[in-house]
Amino acid sequence: MSFTTGPKTQFFFETQTTLTQRSKLKKFIETLFRKEEKEIEYVNYIFCSDERVLGINNEFLAHDYYTDIITFELSGKRKPVQAEVYISVDRVRDNAKRLKESFSKELHRVIFHGALHLCGYRDKTAKDQKEMRKMEDHYLKAYFRK
């Protein structure tokens, strides 16, 4: 049983960024979870700086490098997802430039990437990375088509 009212997806901005149509995006993320047959209680996306994500990476994962996203699933197995997703706006911006992609598209890719991790997709092996990219592309296409 869930006691969450309102949207199950929330956005928090430690670093200001352009993210338009937030209500539409929240609904779409919840649709992604339904399509992947994963129940959610809540998912909090925290948009922050490179330094904040690096600190989290050091403290909780013992990794000393920058990354665009860190996803923490806080719920137990076979329970509705409770999660926090930290996104480095700095890293997303740099990756968009490097990949010659728009900031908006790259930001949405990373947002969906975090949701897909919470649905059970992994990206440690080349095979897993290929499947993850396929699913990111699928949901990007579906989102921007609407």
C-alpha positions as CSV (number, residue, x, y, z in Angstrom):
1,M,0.0,0.0,0.0
2,S,1.3,3.4,-0.9
3,F,0.5,6.6,1.0
4,T,2.0,8.9,-1.6
5,T,-0.4,11.5,-2.9
6,G,0.1,13.5,-6.0
7,P,3.0,12.8,-8.5
8,K,5.3,9.9,-7.6
9,T,8.1,11.7,-9.4
10,Q,9.6,14.9,-7.9
11,F,12.3,17.2,-9.1
12,F,14.6,19.2,-6.8
13,F,17.1,21.8,-8.1
14,E,20.3,22.4,-6.2
15,T,21.7,23.7,-9.5
16,Q,19.3,25.7,-11.7
17,T,18.7,24.2,-15.1
18,T,16.2,24.4,-17.9
19,L,13.6,21.7,-17.7
20,T,10.4,22.6,-19.4
21,Q,7.1,20.7,-19.3
22,R,7.8,19.2,-15.9
23,S,4.3,17.9,-15.3
24,K,4.3,16.1,-18.7
25,L,7.8,14.6,-17.9
26,K,6.7,13.4,-14.5
27,K,3.7,11.6,-16.0
28,F,5.8,10.1,-18.7
29,I,8.4,8.8,-16.2
30,E,5.5,7.1,-14.3
31,T,4.2,5.7,-17.6
32,L,7.7,4.3,-18.3
33,F,7.6,2.5,-15.0
34,R,4.2,1.0,-15.8
35,K,5.3,-0.1,-19.2
36,E,8.3,-1.8,-17.6
37,E,5.9,-3.4,-15.1
38,K,7.6,-1.8,-12.1
39,E,5.6,-0.2,-9.3
40,I,6.9,3.0,-7.8
41,E,6.2,4.7,-4.5
42,Y,8.4,7.7,-5.3
43,V,11.4,8.7,-7.3
44,N,13.2,12.0,-6.5
45,Y,15.4,13.5,-9.1
46,I,18.0,15.9,-7.7
47,F,19.7,18.2,-10.2
48,C,23.1,19.3,-8.9
49,S,26.7,20.2,-9.7
50,D,29.6,18.0,-10.7
51,E,31.2,18.6,-7.2
52,R,28.0,17.3,-5.4
53,V,27.9,14.2,-7.6
54,L,31.6,13.6,-7.2
55,G,31.2,13.9,-3.4
56,I,28.4,11.3,-3.4
57,N,30.4,9.1,-5.7
58,N,33.4,9.2,-3.3
59,E,31.4,8.8,-0.1
60,F,28.9,6.1,-1.1
61,L,30.5,4.2,-4.0
62,A,34.3,4.8,-3.3
63,H,34.7,6.1,-6.9
64,D,36.9,9.1,-7.4
65,Y,35.5,10.4,-10.8
66,Y,32.9,12.5,-12.3
67,T,29.7,11.0,-13.6
68,D,26.4,12.3,-15.0
69,I,24.1,10.3,-12.8
70,I,24.0,8.2,-9.6
71,T,20.9,6.2,-8.9
72,F,20.1,5.0,-5.4
73,E,17.2,2.5,-5.0
74,L,16.2,2.7,-1.4
75,S,13.4,0.1,-1.3
76,G,13.8,-3.6,-0.7
77,K,13.4,-6.4,-3.3
78,R,9.9,-6.9,-4.6
79,K,8.7,-3.6,-3.0
80,P,7.6,-0.5,-4.9
81,V,10.5,1.6,-5.9
82,Q,11.7,4.3,-3.6
83,A,14.7,6.1,-5.1
84,E,16.9,9.1,-5.3
85,V,18.5,10.0,-8.6
86,Y,21.3,12.6,-8.6
87,I,22.1,14.2,-11.9
88,S,25.1,16.4,-12.6
89,V,23.9,19.3,-14.7
90,D,27.5,20.2,-15.4
91,R,28.3,16.7,-16.7
92,V,25.1,16.5,-18.8
93,R,26.0,19.9,-20.4
94,D,29.6,18.8,-21.2
95,N,28.4,15.4,-22.6
96,A,25.8,17.2,-24.8
97,K,28.6,19.3,-26.3
98,R,31.0,16.4,-26.7
99,L,28.2,14.3,-28.4
100,K,27.0,17.2,-30.5
101,E,23.5,16.7,-28.9
102,S,21.1,19.3,-27.6
103,F,21.2,19.8,-23.8
104,S,17.5,19.0,-23.6
105,K,17.8,15.7,-25.3
106,E,20.9,14.7,-23.3
107,L,19.2,15.7,-20.0
108,H,16.1,13.6,-20.9
109,R,18.3,10.7,-21.9
110,V,20.0,10.8,-18.4
111,I,16.6,11.1,-16.7
112,F,15.3,8.0,-18.5
113,H,18.6,6.2,-17.9
114,G,18.0,6.6,-14.1
115,A,14.5,5.3,-14.4
116,L,15.6,2.3,-16.5
117,H,18.2,1.4,-13.9
118,L,15.4,1.3,-11.3
119,C,13.5,-1.0,-13.7
120,G,16.4,-3.5,-13.7
121,Y,18.4,-2.4,-16.7
122,R,22.2,-2.5,-16.2
123,D,25.1,-1.0,-18.1
124,K,28.3,-2.7,-16.9
125,T,28.9,-4.9,-19.9
126,A,28.9,-4.0,-23.6
127,K,25.7,-6.1,-24.1
128,D,24.0,-4.4,-21.3
129,Q,25.1,-0.9,-22.5
130,K,23.6,-1.7,-26.0
131,E,20.3,-2.7,-24.4
132,M,20.3,0.3,-22.2
133,R,20.9,2.7,-25.1
134,K,18.2,1.0,-27.1
135,M,15.7,1.5,-24.3
136,E,16.8,5.1,-23.8
137,D,16.3,5.8,-27.5
138,H,12.9,4.1,-27.4
139,Y,11.7,6.3,-24.5
140,L,13.3,9.5,-26.0
141,K,11.5,8.9,-29.2
142,A,8.2,8.2,-27.4
143,Y,8.5,11.3,-25.2
144,F,9.4,13.8,-27.9
145,R,6.7,12.4,-30.2
146,K,4.0,13.4,-27.8
